[in-house]
Amino acid sequence: MGLLNLENAQDPMIANAVLFAIAIFLAYGFWLMDQLKFMAPYRALLFREYGTTIFIAASVLFLNIFGAALLFQRKFFLKDTGRKLSHLDRQFQVGQIELPMSPEAVEEE
């Protein structure tokens, strides 16, 4: 069992949101480094005086990007999932549809 339990349907969504948040965060960081080249001589002073504040602001920004990515995925990629699953559940209960056989079960016969 690793960091994420892949049996849960939420885990791939969280992993995708983390990957997206890291990509956006790195892109923003590289853009910001390009825009702030003139402050490079003061790098040590800035990190010594404002390092904690910069770290907290970057952490809050990352969490906001992660939350937005997770919200976007839940809103658009899980759209009508409950309705579709309840429709299938009703079909199985009525007996209109048979469960598909797995490829392993077909090979055994």
VMD Tcl script that draws the C-alpha trace (Angstrom):
set ca {
  {0.00 0.00 0.00}
  {1.57 3.24 -1.13}
  {0.86 6.83 -0.35}
  {-2.46 6.75 -2.19}
  {-4.92 3.88 -2.01}
  {-5.98 3.44 -5.65}
  {-9.09 1.47 -4.68}
  {-10.72 4.76 -3.71}
  {-12.13 6.68 -6.69}
  {-11.08 10.00 -5.13}
  {-7.34 9.20 -5.11}
  {-6.65 9.57 -8.87}
  {-8.55 12.84 -8.80}
  {-6.39 14.13 -5.94}
  {-3.23 12.95 -7.69}
  {-4.26 14.74 -10.89}
  {-5.06 17.91 -8.95}
  {-1.65 17.80 -7.21}
  {0.11 17.30 -10.55}
  {-1.80 20.19 -12.10}
  {-1.13 22.43 -9.07}
  {2.61 21.65 -9.18}
  {2.76 22.42 -12.92}
  {0.95 25.76 -12.53}
  {2.95 26.66 -9.42}
  {6.28 25.96 -11.16}
  {5.23 27.88 -14.27}
  {4.25 30.85 -12.11}
  {7.52 30.59 -10.17}
  {9.63 30.60 -13.32}
  {7.67 33.55 -14.72}
  {8.10 35.42 -11.43}
  {11.86 34.73 -11.39}
  {12.09 36.17 -14.89}
  {10.19 39.30 -13.87}
  {12.26 39.86 -10.70}
  {15.77 39.55 -12.16}
  {16.63 43.05 -10.94}
  {16.25 41.88 -7.31}
  {18.84 39.07 -7.64}
  {21.60 41.04 -5.84}
  {19.31 41.35 -2.80}
  {18.34 37.65 -2.74}
  {20.08 36.81 0.56}
  {18.66 39.84 2.34}
  {15.14 39.17 1.05}
  {15.17 35.52 2.12}
  {16.66 36.33 5.51}
  {14.14 39.07 6.28}
  {11.03 37.82 4.45}
  {11.68 34.08 3.96}
  {8.93 32.96 6.33}
  {6.41 35.32 4.77}
  {7.37 34.24 1.26}
  {7.06 30.57 2.27}
  {3.63 31.07 3.85}
  {2.37 33.05 0.85}
  {3.68 30.39 -1.56}
  {2.04 27.64 0.51}
  {-1.31 29.43 0.52}
  {-1.02 29.99 -3.24}
  {-0.27 26.29 -3.82}
  {-3.23 25.21 -1.68}
  {-5.51 27.60 -3.55}
  {-4.35 26.25 -6.92}
  {-4.81 22.68 -5.65}
  {-8.29 23.47 -4.37}
  {-9.28 25.13 -7.63}
  {-8.01 22.15 -9.64}
  {-9.88 19.70 -7.42}
  {-13.05 21.77 -7.62}
  {-12.76 21.98 -11.42}
  {-12.33 18.23 -11.71}
  {-15.24 17.45 -9.39}
  {-17.49 19.95 -11.13}
  {-16.81 18.98 -14.75}
  {-15.47 15.41 -14.74}
  {-17.96 13.93 -12.25}
  {-20.94 15.65 -13.81}
  {-24.13 13.51 -13.63}
  {-22.21 10.51 -12.26}
  {-24.75 9.84 -9.52}
  {-27.64 10.02 -11.94}
  {-25.95 7.64 -14.37}
  {-25.08 5.16 -11.63}
  {-28.59 5.21 -10.18}
  {-29.97 4.48 -13.67}
  {-27.69 1.43 -13.95}
  {-28.63 0.31 -10.46}
  {-32.34 0.43 -11.37}
  {-31.67 -1.61 -14.51}
  {-29.85 -4.29 -12.53}
  {-32.63 -4.48 -9.92}
  {-35.35 -4.86 -12.56}
  {-33.32 -7.47 -14.40}
  {-33.21 -5.70 -17.77}
  {-29.49 -6.10 -18.13}
  {-27.07 -8.90 -17.37}
  {-23.71 -8.30 -15.76}
  {-20.86 -8.58 -18.28}
  {-18.52 -11.49 -17.75}
  {-14.88 -10.77 -17.05}
  {-12.29 -11.96 -19.62}
  {-10.89 -14.41 -17.04}
  {-14.31 -16.06 -16.57}
  {-14.77 -16.42 -20.34}
  {-11.35 -18.13 -20.67}
  {-12.19 -20.62 -17.89}
  {-15.27 -21.89 -19.72}
}
mol new
graphics top color blue
foreach p $ca { graphics top sphere $p radius 0.5 }
foreach p [lrange $ca 0 end-1] q [lrange $ca 1 end] { graphics top cylinder $p $q radius 0.2 }
display resetview
